[in-house]
Amino acid sequence: MEIVRRIYEAQARRDAAAVLALYDPDIVADFSRVGFGWGDRTQDVCRGIEDLRALYRDWYEVWEDYEEDLEELLDAGEQVVTVATGHGRGRASGVEVDIKHQAGVWTIRDEKVVRVVWFPTRAEALEAAGLSE
């Protein structure tokens, strides 16, 4: 759980190097259940640290301002479940956006994130991690 907490803390500081250092070089980040929905990205799965680096760069380019609050951090054995809320203002549009209750299931090995899968709801993330409400 500490690894995932450190990722959220580093993201809040906009410390990309610290964030990326906590991911395995062969990271798989799966957005297929929620979709990317920004920029020119057409794939729903990032594979490898360079693809993840590009995703973060693209993500922060869209926002004039963006913050994420970690609401829950749950231990699920080899996995960690997170629930967070994001709030930002679009760079081009100036529109304020709230992203409610993003839920992720993180798999950690050797103190690195090897996989993270994003879900549209907390309940779906809990089920995927073998937890119940």
N, C-alpha and C positions, 0 to 999 in steps of 0.2 A: 504494500500500500504506500510505503514511503516513496518509492520511485515515481508513482503516478502523482502523488502530492507535489513532489519536486518539479514535475513537468508543469503542473498548473501554476506553481509559484514562479517558475522561470518565464512562462508565457506572460504572466502579469507584469513582469519586469521588461518584457520584450527582448529577452536574452535568448536569441535563436540558437547560439552555440551551446548553451546549457541544455536547452530543450532537446536538440538533436543528439547530443552526447548520451542521452538516456534511452535512445532507440537502438536496436540491433541494426547492423548494416543491411540485413535482409528483411527489414520490417515489412509487414503487410498491413495496410490500413484500408479497411473495407467500409465504404460508404454506400454500398449497393442498396441498402434498405432505406436510406434517407436521400441519396443523390447529392451531387455536389452543388449544382444550382448557381454557379457563378463563373464568370470569365469564359474562357475557351475550353475549359476542361470537359472532356467527353467521357472519360473513363470513370468508373465508380470504385476502382480499387487502385491504391498506390502500392507499388512494389519497389522496395529498396529505399535507401536513405536519400538518394538524389531526387527521386520522384517525390518523396515526402518534403524535402527542402523546397522544391518547386511549388508544391501545394501550399505550404505556409507562405511563401513569397506572394503567390497569386491571391491567397486569402486576405492577407493584410493590405494588398494593393487596393482592394475593393472598398475598404473602410477608411473613413476619415478618422474614426475613433471606434475602438471595439474593446470591450471588457467581458470577462467571463467569471462567473461566481460558481465555485464548486459547492454544491448543496449537500451531496452525499458521496461518501467513499466507503464502499462495502467490501469486506473480505469474502472471497468465494473460493478459497483454497489456492489453486495455481492462478486464479484469475482475480481481477479487481473490477468491481462495477462502480461507475461514476454516474452521477446525475448533476448536470450543470445548467445554468441559465446564462445566455449571452445577451448583450445589449450593445448596439452600435449605431453609427450614423454613416450612411453610404457616402463615399467620396464624391461620386459624380452627381448623385441625386440630392444629397443632404437629408434623405429620408431616415427617420429613426426607426430601428427595427429591434424587436425583442425575439429572441430564440428561446423558447421555453423548454425546459426539461430535456435537454439533449442527454441521451443515455449511451454510455459506452461500456463494452466488456473488453478489458485489457488482459493480455496474457504476458506474463513476465518470466524470463528464464535468464539465469546468470546475471541478475540485476539490470537487465535491459528489456525494454518492451519489444516483443517479437511479433505481436499482432494486436490490433485494436479493431473492433467491429462496432459500428454506430447503429443505434436503433431509434425509431421514432418515439418510443415510449419506455418509461421505466419498467413497466411490467414485462415487456418483450425482452429487455436486457436481463432482468432477473431470471426469466425463464431460460434464456440461452445460457446463463451461468449456472443453472441448476438450483436457483434459489426461488423461494416463493414469497409472495407479498407478506 
